[in-house]
Amino acid sequence: MYSDYGYYDDGPTAVQSSGRDVSYCRRRFKSYDVRSGTYLGRDGKRHRCP
């Protein structure tokens, strides 16, 4: 994905999370994706959780 700042952003990368982190993020964010460890923010971008 091309960024407005003139460089390429590969997007979110896979992260390892503990079971507690995953449970928390799943409860907190409906858009949480376990594989990437991210959720879709109100700004339309994916963010890491926690």
KABEL-V334356 format. One record per pair of residues at least 6 apart in sequence whose ideal C-beta (glycine too) atoms are under 8 Angstrom apart, sorted by the first residue. I is the first residue (numbers start at 1). J is the second residue. D is the distance in whole Angstrom. If there is no record, write none. Layout:
i:j:d
I:J:D
I:J:D
This chain:
i:j:d
1:8:7
1:9:5
1:10:8
1:11:6
2:8:6
2:9:8
3:9:5
11:46:7
12:36:5
12:37:7
12:38:4
12:46:5
12:48:7
13:36:7
14:35:7
14:36:6
14:37:7
15:36:7
15:37:4
15:48:7
16:37:8
17:25:7
17:37:5
17:50:8
21:49:7
21:50:6
22:34:6
24:49:8
24:50:7
25:32:5
25:37:8
25:39:7
25:49:4
25:50:7
26:32:5
26:34:8
28:39:8
28:49:7
29:39:4
29:40:8
29:49:6
31:39:5
31:40:4
32:38:7
32:39:4
32:49:6
33:39:7
33:46:8
36:46:7
37:48:6
37:49:7
38:46:4
38:47:6
38:48:6
38:49:7
39:46:7
39:47:6
39:49:5
40:46:6
40:47:8
41:47:5
